[in-house]
Amino acid sequence: MFGQKALSVVFFILTSSLVACQNSGENLSSSPENRSSAGIPIGVALAETSNLALLGQESVNGAKIAEQYFNDRGGVNGTPIKLIFQDAGGDETSAINAFVTLITKAKVVGIVGPSSSQQAFSADPIADRAKVPVIGPTNTAEGIPEIGPFVARVASPVTVLAPNSLKAALKLNPKIRRVAVFYAQNDAFSQSETQIFQNAIKKLGLEIITIQKFQTTDTDFQTQATAAIHLKPDLMVISGLAADSGNLVRQIRELGYRGLIVGGNGFNTPNIFPVCKQLCDGVLVAQAYSPDHPSEINRAFRQAYVDRYRQDPPQFSAQGFTAVQVFVEALTTADKKKSLAGQLIAEQRIALNEAILAGKYDTPLGEISFTPEGEVIQKQFYVAQIRMEPNGRKGRFVFLK
């Protein structure tokens, strides 16, 4: 990943150009009349390439479903929305570049993204400084909403999700006492999630017998897996991204470990199934979404997703849909309060941000709202267990009661 000094240089160069545009008034005085024919532009800065693409593309899929769904229903008081996509890649520089492009060139009213918390800590401050609302669909690390008043998220924090999967593991095996912990040390989300996991493990009276570190770019985990298995753990807990976590699970199983495995939020994608195949079977993961949630909008979202992608929507797709939904409904509210058509883009963004934080939303995730700091308030949560078909080609999340 990038050193702090290198990131500071990149941040300075890009934000300097952003401030120069703002000070000159370039592109920031555009009114909605100039954009109504194409639709109200909402930026989407998610990972479509790189090691984050396994989760980023799912959020993109959900956002695309939302664009069609809400435009079919009149958009924002009769004006359609137009999603402007920028690939945020898998690193901080790519996310920063995507944000700057969306703000200064596409002149979006708000941004859905980025895909990882690691990226959010670098890119979100740029949007906050420019007073452009950001909604993080999959950023669960501690401290994301605290980045600034224009930063919110629809991804419930890891502090809420992590303990649920541990409790489910204990329910399946009450004899669990010894726990091995793995985490990606070069990823901000994984660092945050593992601390929550470790605290929850201790609160449950369990013993952490080893903590094994790896990199998100690693493919060989033999050393870490062998060291942990040698200590005879009853449970393994993994925090990482989809690709590295899937490879780690595969190698742990190949080395003979047969106990329960709890995966973090990086496991919340069926894209992990082709990585560890049959050896994914039995992994537990806490989730913030169930395709069976009985709301009208979730039934519509699920059907639209199945019609387009031939499978049930995963959590990251539901969160991508929800982020766009919040923008649409908040824009609708702000426009009814004071027509956006007569406002400068800077005024629109401020009005939109105020509406986002004040609103309540019936989403595929269930009913959500936000704290004044932009933290999501969500009621429904789940724990699922991965169940693979015997041939290892397909799998599904089976929700536990």
HUPE-V466417 format. One record per pair of residues at least 24 apart in sequence whose C-alpha atoms are under 7 Angstrom apart, sorted by sequence separation. I is the first residue (numbers start at 1). J is the second residue. D is the distance in Angstrom with one decimal. If there is no record, write none. Layout:
# HUPE-V466417
i:I j:J d:D
i:I j:J d:D
This chain:
# HUPE-V466417
i:95 j:119 d:6.1
i:99 j:123 d:6.7
i:110 j:134 d:5.8
i:111 j:135 d:6.4
i:112 j:136 d:5.9
i:113 j:137 d:6.2
i:115 j:139 d:6.7
i:117 j:141 d:5.9
i:216 j:240 d:6.8
i:235 j:259 d:6.0
i:236 j:260 d:6.6
i:237 j:261 d:5.9
i:238 j:262 d:6.3
i:239 j:263 d:6.4
i:242 j:266 d:5.0
i:112 j:137 d:6.8
i:216 j:241 d:6.6
i:219 j:244 d:6.5
i:234 j:259 d:5.9
i:235 j:260 d:5.2
i:236 j:261 d:4.8
i:237 j:262 d:4.7
i:238 j:263 d:5.0
i:239 j:264 d:5.0
i:241 j:266 d:4.6
i:242 j:267 d:5.7
i:330 j:355 d:5.1
i:88 j:114 d:6.7
i:96 j:122 d:6.8
i:218 j:244 d:6.5
i:235 j:261 d:5.8
i:236 j:262 d:6.2
i:237 j:263 d:5.9
i:238 j:264 d:6.1
i:240 j:266 d:5.8
i:246 j:272 d:5.7
i:250 j:276 d:4.9
i:253 j:279 d:6.4
i:289 j:315 d:5.3
i:330 j:356 d:5.1
i:92 j:119 d:4.6
i:96 j:123 d:4.6
i:124 j:151 d:6.9
i:217 j:244 d:6.9
i:221 j:248 d:6.0
i:225 j:252 d:5.5
i:239 j:266 d:7.0
i:249 j:276 d:6.5
i:288 j:315 d:6.8
i:91 j:119 d:6.3
i:95 j:123 d:5.9
i:178 j:206 d:6.2
i:179 j:207 d:5.9
i:180 j:208 d:5.9
i:185 j:213 d:5.9
i:216 j:244 d:5.7
i:219 j:247 d:6.6
i:229 j:257 d:6.6
i:247 j:275 d:6.2
i:177 j:206 d:5.0
i:178 j:207 d:5.0
i:179 j:208 d:4.8
i:180 j:209 d:5.7
i:181 j:210 d:6.2
i:182 j:211 d:5.8
i:183 j:212 d:6.6
i:184 j:213 d:5.9
i:185 j:214 d:6.0
i:186 j:215 d:5.8
i:222 j:251 d:6.8
i:243 j:272 d:6.6
i:246 j:275 d:5.3
i:247 j:276 d:6.0
i:250 j:279 d:5.6
i:330 j:359 d:6.9
i:92 j:122 d:6.1
i:177 j:207 d:6.0
i:178 j:208 d:6.1
i:179 j:209 d:5.8
i:180 j:210 d:5.1
i:181 j:211 d:4.7
i:182 j:212 d:4.7
i:183 j:213 d:5.2
i:184 j:214 d:4.8
i:185 j:215 d:6.0
i:186 j:216 d:6.8
i:221 j:251 d:6.8
i:242 j:272 d:5.6
i:246 j:276 d:5.1
i:326 j:356 d:6.7
i:92 j:123 d:7.0
i:178 j:209 d:6.2
i:180 j:211 d:6.2
i:181 j:212 d:6.1
i:182 j:213 d:5.7
i:183 j:214 d:6.2
i:184 j:215 d:5.0
i:249 j:280 d:6.8
i:184 j:216 d:5.7
i:243 j:275 d:6.7
i:162 j:196 d:6.8
i:163 j:197 d:6.8
i:158 j:193 d:5.9
i:162 j:197 d:5.9
i:326 j:361 d:7.0
i:159 j:196 d:5.9
i:163 j:200 d:5.8
i:52 j:90 d:5.3
i:44 j:83 d:6.6
i:48 j:87 d:5.4
i:50 j:89 d:5.6
i:51 j:90 d:6.1
i:39 j:79 d:6.3
i:40 j:80 d:6.3
i:41 j:81 d:6.0
i:42 j:82 d:6.1
i:43 j:83 d:5.8
i:44 j:84 d:5.9
i:45 j:85 d:6.1
i:46 j:86 d:6.9
i:47 j:87 d:5.5
i:49 j:89 d:5.3
i:50 j:90 d:5.1
i:39 j:80 d:4.7
i:40 j:81 d:4.5
i:41 j:82 d:4.8
i:42 j:83 d:4.9
i:43 j:84 d:4.8
i:44 j:85 d:4.8
i:45 j:86 d:5.0
i:46 j:87 d:5.6
i:47 j:88 d:4.8
i:48 j:89 d:6.2
i:322 j:363 d:6.0
i:39 j:81 d:4.5
i:40 j:82 d:5.5
i:41 j:83 d:5.8
i:42 j:84 d:6.0
i:43 j:85 d:6.1
i:44 j:86 d:6.2
i:45 j:87 d:5.8
i:46 j:88 d:4.9
i:47 j:89 d:4.5
i:322 j:364 d:6.9
i:36 j:79 d:6.6
i:39 j:82 d:4.9
i:41 j:84 d:6.4
i:45 j:88 d:5.2
i:47 j:90 d:6.1
i:38 j:82 d:6.6
i:194 j:239 d:6.0
i:269 j:314 d:6.1
i:193 j:239 d:6.5
i:318 j:364 d:6.3
i:268 j:315 d:6.3
i:318 j:365 d:6.9
i:141 j:189 d:4.9
i:180 j:228 d:6.2
i:140 j:189 d:6.8
i:190 j:239 d:5.1
i:45 j:95 d:7.0
i:142 j:192 d:6.4
i:190 j:240 d:5.4
i:141 j:192 d:5.5
i:141 j:193 d:6.6
i:45 j:98 d:6.0
i:180 j:233 d:6.0
i:45 j:99 d:6.7
i:179 j:233 d:5.3
i:178 j:233 d:5.0
i:179 j:234 d:6.0
i:180 j:235 d:6.4
i:181 j:236 d:5.9
i:182 j:237 d:6.1
i:183 j:238 d:5.8
i:184 j:239 d:6.4
i:178 j:234 d:5.2
i:179 j:235 d:4.9
i:180 j:236 d:4.8
i:181 j:237 d:4.9
i:182 j:238 d:4.8
i:183 j:239 d:4.6
i:184 j:240 d:5.2
i:177 j:234 d:6.3
i:178 j:235 d:6.5
i:179 j:236 d:5.7
i:180 j:237 d:6.3
i:181 j:238 d:6.1
i:182 j:239 d:6.2
i:183 j:240 d:5.8
i:176 j:234 d:5.3
i:43 j:102 d:6.0
i:56 j:115 d:5.6
i:176 j:235 d:6.7
i:43 j:108 d:5.6
i:298 j:363 d:6.8
i:42 j:108 d:5.1
i:45 j:111 d:6.8
i:297 j:363 d:6.4
i:298 j:364 d:4.2
i:41 j:108 d:4.8
i:42 j:109 d:5.7
i:43 j:110 d:6.0
i:44 j:111 d:5.6
i:45 j:112 d:6.1
i:46 j:113 d:5.4
i:297 j:364 d:6.0
i:41 j:109 d:6.3
i:42 j:110 d:5.4
i:43 j:111 d:4.4
i:44 j:112 d:4.7
i:45 j:113 d:4.9
i:46 j:114 d:5.0
i:47 j:115 d:5.9
i:42 j:111 d:6.0
i:43 j:112 d:6.1
i:44 j:113 d:6.1
i:45 j:114 d:5.4
i:46 j:115 d:5.1
i:118 j:187 d:5.9
i:118 j:188 d:4.7
i:117 j:188 d:6.1
i:118 j:189 d:6.2
i:117 j:189 d:5.3
i:289 j:365 d:5.3
i:27 j:104 d:6.9
i:288 j:365 d:6.7
i:27 j:107 d:7.0
i:18 j:100 d:6.8
i:14 j:100 d:7.0
i:18 j:104 d:6.6
i:288 j:380 d:6.9
i:289 j:381 d:6.7
i:288 j:381 d:4.9
i:289 j:382 d:7.0
i:287 j:381 d:6.1
i:288 j:382 d:6.1
i:287 j:382 d:5.0
i:286 j:382 d:5.8
i:287 j:383 d:5.6
i:165 j:262 d:6.6
i:286 j:383 d:4.2
i:287 j:384 d:6.9
i:285 j:383 d:5.8
i:286 j:384 d:6.2
i:285 j:384 d:5.5
i:284 j:384 d:5.8
i:285 j:385 d:6.4
i:284 j:385 d:4.5
i:162 j:264 d:6.9
i:283 j:385 d:5.5
i:284 j:386 d:6.6
i:282 j:385 d:5.6
i:283 j:386 d:5.4
i:282 j:386 d:5.2
i:281 j:386 d:5.3
i:282 j:387 d:6.1
i:280 j:386 d:6.6
i:281 j:387 d:5.0
i:281 j:388 d:5.3
i:280 j:388 d:7.0
i:278 j:388 d:5.7
i:15 j:126 d:6.5
i:278 j:390 d:6.8
i:278 j:392 d:4.2
i:277 j:392 d:4.7
i:277 j:393 d:6.3
i:165 j:284 d:6.4
i:274 j:393 d:6.7
i:165 j:285 d:5.8
i:165 j:286 d:5.1
i:273 j:394 d:6.9
i:164 j:286 d:6.2
i:273 j:395 d:6.4
i:162 j:286 d:6.6
i:161 j:286 d:5.7
i:161 j:287 d:7.0
i:155 j:319 d:6.8
i:154 j:319 d:6.6
i:154 j:323 d:6.4
i:138 j:316 d:6.7
i:138 j:319 d:7.0
i:137 j:319 d:5.2
i:137 j:320 d:5.5
i:1 j:186 d:6.8
i:137 j:323 d:6.0
i:54 j:242 d:6.7
i:135 j:323 d:6.1
i:51 j:243 d:6.9
i:150 j:353 d:6.4
i:112 j:323 d:6.4
i:55 j:269 d:6.5
i:133 j:349 d:6.5
i:54 j:271 d:5.9
i:132 j:349 d:5.7
i:131 j:349 d:6.8
i:165 j:383 d:5.9
i:131 j:350 d:6.8
i:164 j:383 d:6.8
i:133 j:353 d:5.6
i:156 j:376 d:6.1
i:153 j:374 d:6.5
i:155 j:376 d:6.9
i:152 j:374 d:4.0
i:153 j:375 d:6.1
i:154 j:376 d:5.4
i:151 j:374 d:6.2
i:152 j:375 d:5.9
i:153 j:376 d:6.0
i:149 j:373 d:6.3
i:146 j:373 d:6.5
i:145 j:373 d:5.9
i:145 j:374 d:5.3
i:145 j:375 d:5.7
i:109 j:345 d:6.9
i:65 j:304 d:7.0
i:109 j:348 d:6.9
i:110 j:349 d:6.9
i:65 j:305 d:6.9
i:109 j:349 d:5.4
i:76 j:328 d:6.3
i:62 j:317 d:4.1
i:66 j:321 d:5.1
i:76 j:331 d:6.5
i:77 j:332 d:6.1
i:61 j:317 d:6.0
i:62 j:318 d:5.8
i:65 j:321 d:6.7
i:76 j:332 d:5.0
i:59 j:316 d:5.1
i:63 j:320 d:4.9
i:58 j:316 d:5.7
i:59 j:317 d:4.3
i:62 j:320 d:4.8
i:63 j:321 d:4.6
i:66 j:324 d:6.3
i:58 j:317 d:4.9
i:62 j:321 d:4.5
i:66 j:325 d:6.6
i:59 j:319 d:6.6
i:60 j:320 d:6.4
i:55 j:316 d:6.6
i:59 j:320 d:4.3
i:63 j:324 d:6.1
i:32 j:340 d:7.0
i:33 j:341 d:6.3
i:32 j:341 d:5.1
i:31 j:341 d:6.5
i:31 j:342 d:6.9
i:31 j:343 d:6.2
i:31 j:344 d:5.2
i:30 j:344 d:6.1
i:31 j:345 d:6.1
i:29 j:344 d:5.3
i:30 j:345 d:6.0
i:29 j:345 d:6.0
i:28 j:345 d:5.9
i:28 j:346 d:6.6
